[in-house]
Structure formats: structure tokens, C-alpha cells
Amino acid sequence: MEDQYQEFASVYDLFMDNVDYEGWAEYLVGILSQAGIRDGLILDLGCGTGTMTELLAQAGYDMIGVDSSAQMLSEALSKRERTGSSILYLEQQMQDFELYGTVRGIVSVCDSLNYILSEAELLHVFSLVDNYLDPGGFFIFDMNTPRAYEEIADQTIAENRDDSSFIWENAYDSSTRINECLLTLFIREKDERCSAGKPFFTRTQEYHVQKAYELEEVCRLLKEARLQVLGVYDAYTDLPATDSSKRVSYIAREMTKSLQEKE
């Protein structure tokens, strides 16, 4: 069994074509702009194939993308070559990412932070965020709640496309709030791999594990990391999150350095 985001990286964008990245980018830019952050360095934490990173670069930000998957970053670099952007990509774990200096804002989308499997590790990530934010810098991210995983508990999700298909088998433990997923991929190879005009598909498997956090837990950890929680919303809306929310957007701000500057 392979690690997560190996072969899946090559078809990730195909299966994520239902995600409103443009709308999400508009939401992020709106919040950053209202805070006076209309340019400068922004970090995309868990950037994946760089779709959001590219959109924010197009909006005028100097982007840094961090991801632990070399395969996902390879896709991101291909996009950078096509667009001619100047995005800096770094292959690093979210749990110990390291930058050369501070940034004006940090974003994280597509439930990347749900891959952090313990409160201690999530607190450490939030502390790193606080460390690398400019005074008053903003941190905007989304996470899945337990309701999202409860909905797909013990379900198998399958999707078939011309060039690739997947089977996504979920197993959710409500006591630990850990969701384990076995992803089986069938990826069509190039024509030279085909025989007698028939398509040839390669089968591969990946194992993904995510943890669900309650809203109160995330807010508490943000505060422990000395970040000020400004809002918790149904994902990418201005509607306050509720107990039934499945994906939530969190907005937080660096406050310690700002207070020190005023003293």
C-alpha cells in the first residue's frame, strides 16, 4: 500500500473539479483586503497541487506553498511553469514547516489541517503559524467537523471518469473521531501502454487518515497558540457555524507581536 497523495496527485485536480476554488479565493481575498492585506507574502499551508496558490498569486500576492507530498508539488510546479508565476514551493510537513521570515497571512484550504491527528500536533502547527505571522497577520483556514465524517461513516464512494476512476472506502470511529480511508485508483495509461486499441488502466491504493475536531476544540487551541479568534463560519460564507456545520472556516489574527509594538 502506498503513502497518501502518490498516484492520486496526478488525477487530484480531475476529481476536485466540483470545488469552487474561485469562489473560495474571492472569500479569502475579501477577508485579507478588509484587514488591509492587499499584497505581500502569503503562505498556502498544505497547498497540494497549487490551485489556490495560483489564484491568490493572480490576485496580487507573493505566494509561498508548503506541502509534504513531492507528487502534489510536482503538479503545482507544472502549473507554475504554465502560468509563469513566481510562487515559491517548499516540501515540508505542516507539523514542522519553516519559513525564511514572517508573512502577512496564512491560508489553508480543502481540510488539509484535518490530517493533523492529535491536539498536541495541531497546537504546535497553530504556534508555528503565530510565530511566522507579521504583527496583526491573518490566519484563515477550513476544517471538516465530526458531522462531515459521520455522514460518510462506513460508506463507499465511487466515481468513474474516462481516464480514471476511484473507490473511496471510509471507516469512521466516533470515539476517536478518526476517519480512515482506503482509496483505490484506476488510472488510464498513455496510448503506448494500450494493447489492440484497448485502454490499459493501472490500479493503485493509498491510505488516508484524518481527524475531526469540534469547533470549541479548535478555538481553544488557537487561543492557546496566542491567536485571536475573529470568526467561525459555515465554510466560505458569512453565516456563523453551528453544531450541524460540516465544513467550517476559521478566521484568526496574530495579536502578541501587535501588542508588543504598541507598548
C-alpha positions, 0 to 999 in steps of 0.5 A: 500500500502506498503513502497518501497523495502518490498516484492520486496527485496526478488525477487530484485536480480531475476529481476536485473539479466540483470545488469552487476554488474561485469562489473560495479565493474571492472569500479569502481575498475579501477577508485579507483586503478588509484587514488591509492585506492587499499584497505581500507574502502569503503562505498556502499551508498544505497547498497540494497541487497549487490551485489556490496558490495560483489564484491568490498569486493572480490576485496580487500576492507573493505566494509561498506553498508548503506541502509534504507530498513531492507528487502534489508539488510536482503538479503545482510546479507544472502549473507554475511553469504554465502560468509563469508565476513566481510562487515559491514551493517548499516540501515540508510537513505542516507539523514542522514547516519553516519559513525564511521570515514572517508573512502577512497571512496564512491560508489553508484550504480543502481540510488539509489541517484535518490530517493533523491527528492529535491536539498536541500536533495541531497546537504546535502547527497553530504556534508555528503559524503565530510565530511566522505571522507579521504583527496583526497577520491573518490566519484563515483556514477550513476544517471538516467537523465530526458531522462531515465524517459521520455522514460518510461513516462506513460508506463507499464512494465511487466515481468513474471518469474516462481516464480514471476512476476511484473507490473511496472506502471510509471507516469512521470511529466516533470515539476517536473521531478518526476517519480512515480511508482506503482509496483505490485508483484506476488510472488510464495509461498513455496510448503506448501502454494500450494493447489492440486499441484497448485502454490499459488502466493501472490500479493503485491504493493509498491510505488516508487518515484524518481527524475531526475536531469540534469547533470549541476544540479548535478555538481553544487551541488557537487561543492557546497558540496566542491567536485571536479568534475573529470568526467561525463560519459555515465554510466560505460564507458569512453565516456563523457555524453551528453544531450541524456545520460540516465544513467550517472556516476559521478566521484568526489574527496574530495579536502578541507581536501587535501588542508588543509594538504598541507598548 
